[in-house]
Amino acid sequence: MDILDQQRDYYRHRAPEYDQWWRREGRYTLDEQARQDWEQDIAEVARALDTFAPTGDVLELAAGTGWWTERLTRHATHITAVDANTETLDLNRARTGATGKVTYRQADIFAWNPPESAFDTVFFAYWLSHVPAERLAAFWAKVTHALRPAGRVFLIDSYHPDRVPDDRQLRRLSDGREFQIVKRYWQPTELEATPGWHLTAGVSTHRQIIHAAGAPER
Ligand SMILES: C[S@@+](CC[C@H](N)C(=O)[O-])C[C@H]1O[C@@H](n2cnc3c(N)ncnc32)[C@H](O)[C@@H]1O
């Protein structure tokens, strides 16, 4: 099966256990110090997002189960949450639906064309690392197309201190099923060199999360 189909299916089947990873529960349990470090890093990045203030109309790509969608609802007037899987979007709806601020849209980001100049912010968490190198230019062009003239982007992803040469990983669900996915760990300097963009990137204190904010070159 094509790696992007495997990647989509991996997250479809992982949806019920995805939040265990965020909460570092079950097979993702950490010792107390590591848990505190993780929580501190998340809080730090959440504060950076609050400072950025994703107000107005927000497009969230690969919205997943809604950890960040919930955070976006504190600022946004409206959020369009796009994800390939109804399984993740259903969990997202359960978490954020009561706000009345979110439209859930099932679509494959690589095939979907966002409306032109429709959003004040495009946000994506733990998504850029899953975009294969040969699709990066088209992906960033899509983000630019979706933004209003003063529009901005905010992204969050996993951080790894070294440039990992292999952009593919084998992932295993708790039931043992295996899937190949794309996983590229970005460095701040690499993100800041994204063609056509002015991005400023940073890494959390315990070096587990990278985040960047900026806008297309205009
Ligand atoms: C690592 S998760 C991130 C979810 C969420 N942004 C978060 O940070 O919790 C990646 C998400 O991408 C979605 N996904 C995978 N392939 C996709 C595709 N081709 N188009 C849209 N979404 C996709 C998965 O369903 C999953 O929810």
Ligand as a Chemical Component Dictionary entry (heavy atoms), coordinates in Angstrom:
data_LIG
# 
_chem_comp.id                   LIG 
_chem_comp.type                 NON-POLYMER 
_chem_comp.pdbx_formal_charge   0 
_chem_comp.three_letter_code    LIG 
# 
loop_
_chem_comp_atom.comp_id 
_chem_comp_atom.atom_id 
_chem_comp_atom.alt_atom_id 
_chem_comp_atom.type_symbol 
_chem_comp_atom.charge 
_chem_comp_atom.model_Cartn_x 
_chem_comp_atom.model_Cartn_y 
_chem_comp_atom.model_Cartn_z 
_chem_comp_atom.pdbx_ordinal 
LIG C1  C1  C 0  0.107  13.081 14.315 1  
LIG S1  S1  S 1  -1.621 13.288 14.083 2  
LIG C2  C2  C 0  -1.817 14.975 14.597 3  
LIG C3  C3  C 0  -3.205 15.295 15.073 4  
LIG C4  C4  C 0  -3.376 16.656 15.740 5  
LIG N1  N1  N 0  -2.967 17.727 14.879 6  
LIG C5  C5  C 0  -2.637 16.724 17.053 7  
LIG O1  O1  O 0  -1.598 17.397 17.131 8  
LIG O2  O2  O -1 -3.084 16.091 18.027 9  
LIG C6  C6  C 0  -1.754 13.361 12.345 10 
LIG C7  C7  C 0  -3.167 13.530 11.841 11 
LIG O3  O3  O 0  -3.134 13.587 10.405 12 
LIG C8  C8  C 0  -4.266 12.929 9.896  13 
LIG N2  N2  N 0  -3.949 12.540 8.506  14 
LIG C9  C9  C 0  -3.143 11.554 8.084  15 
LIG N3  N3  N 0  -3.058 11.578 6.738  16 
LIG C10 C10 C 0  -3.832 12.612 6.314  17 
LIG C11 C11 C 0  -4.153 13.163 5.038  18 
LIG N4  N4  N 0  -3.627 12.654 3.917  19 
LIG N5  N5  N 0  -4.993 14.216 4.979  20 
LIG C12 C12 C 0  -5.533 14.736 6.126  21 
LIG N6  N6  N 0  -5.252 14.270 7.363  22 
LIG C13 C13 C 0  -4.410 13.227 7.450  23 
LIG C14 C14 C 0  -4.485 11.772 10.835 24 
LIG O4  O4  O 0  -5.813 11.287 10.804 25 
LIG C15 C15 C 0  -4.120 12.405 12.180 26 
LIG O5  O5  O 0  -5.260 12.930 12.822 27 
# 
loop_
_chem_comp_bond.comp_id 
_chem_comp_bond.atom_id_1 
_chem_comp_bond.atom_id_2 
_chem_comp_bond.value_order 
_chem_comp_bond.pdbx_ordinal 
LIG C1  S1  SING 1  
LIG S1  C2  SING 2  
LIG S1  C6  SING 3  
LIG C2  C3  SING 4  
LIG C3  C4  SING 5  
LIG C4  N1  SING 6  
LIG C4  C5  SING 7  
LIG C5  O1  DOUB 8  
LIG C5  O2  SING 9  
LIG C6  C7  SING 10 
LIG C7  O3  SING 11 
LIG C7  C15 SING 12 
LIG O3  C8  SING 13 
LIG C8  N2  SING 14 
LIG C8  C14 SING 15 
LIG N2  C9  SING 16 
LIG N2  C13 SING 17 
LIG C9  N3  DOUB 18 
LIG N3  C10 SING 19 
LIG C10 C11 SING 20 
LIG C10 C13 DOUB 21 
LIG C11 N4  SING 22 
LIG C11 N5  DOUB 23 
LIG N5  C12 SING 24 
LIG C12 N6  DOUB 25 
LIG N6  C13 SING 26 
LIG C14 O4  SING 27 
LIG C14 C15 SING 28 
LIG C15 O5  SING 29 
# 
